[in-house]
Amino acid sequence: MDDLEARVIGILAAQALIEPATVRLTDDPAGIGLDSLGMVEAIFAIEEAFGISVPFNANEPGASDFDISTVGAVVEGVRRLVAAKA
C-alpha cells in the first residue's frame, strides 16, 4: 500500500468511524458504513487533503467519471486527479 492509498483509506475510514485496517479495496462505501452524506463529506476531505477537485455530483453520482463504487475505485480516481494536477 502506497501513501496515497493509505491516506484515501484513512479518510474514508474516518468518515465511516472505523479502523483503516478493516477497509479493503473491494469494499463499497455502504459496506464500510458510508451513506451518501458520509461519502460527500469524504469527497470534501479528499479534495482538501490532496488539493484536487473531484468531479462528483451528490445528486447524480453516476453522471461523473469519478467512480465511487468501491474503495479501490476511489483510490484510483484520486490517483488520476493527483497525476493530472502534477
N, C-alpha and C positions, 0 to 999 in steps of 0.2 A: 504494500500500500504506500503510495507516494503522499507527499504533503498536501497536495490539492485534494485528493480523495479523502484523506483523513479530516481535513478542515470542513469539507462539504458534509461528510457523515456526521461530524461533530455538531454542525449547525442543525441538521435535520433531527438528530437525536435530542439536542437541547430543546427544540420546539416540541418534540414528542414526549419530553420528560422521561427519557430512557437513557441507559448507558450506551455510548457509541459502540462498545464491543458487541452488543447484541444485534446491531444492524448489519444486514447482508446486502450486497449489491442487487440481489434478485428480489428483495422486499419491495412491495409497492407502498406508497405513502400511507394508505389506510391500514396496511398490515403492521406498520410501526406506530400507529396511533395518531397520524396526522389527518385531520379533517381539512376541508377546503380553506378555512380561516388559518389553520396552522400552516398549511402549505404556502399561503400568501405571506405570512409572517416569515417563513423560512426563505422565501424568494427575496424579500426585502433584506434579510440578514445576509444572504449570499451576495446580493448586489453591493452592500456596504463593505463586506469583508474583502471582496475581490476588485472593487472599483469598476464594476461592469453594470450594464443594463440588460436585464433578462427580458426577452420579448415574450411576456406571459400575460394573458388576459384572464383574470379570475372568472369572468363571466362566460368565457368561451375557451376553456383550457385546450381543447382540441384544435383550435384555429391557429395555433402558433407552431413554429418549427421547434420550439423548446419542449422536448419530451419529458413529461413528469411521471411516466407510467411505472418506473422503477427507480430505486436509489441509484443504480448504475447508470441509467439514462440521464438522470440529473447531473451526476458527476461528469459524464461525457459532454453534456451540454455546456456546463461551466468551463470545462477544459477547452472546448471550441471557442467560447467567447473570450476567455483569457488569452488564448493564442492569437485571436483576431485583433485584440487590443494591442498586443506587443509589436 
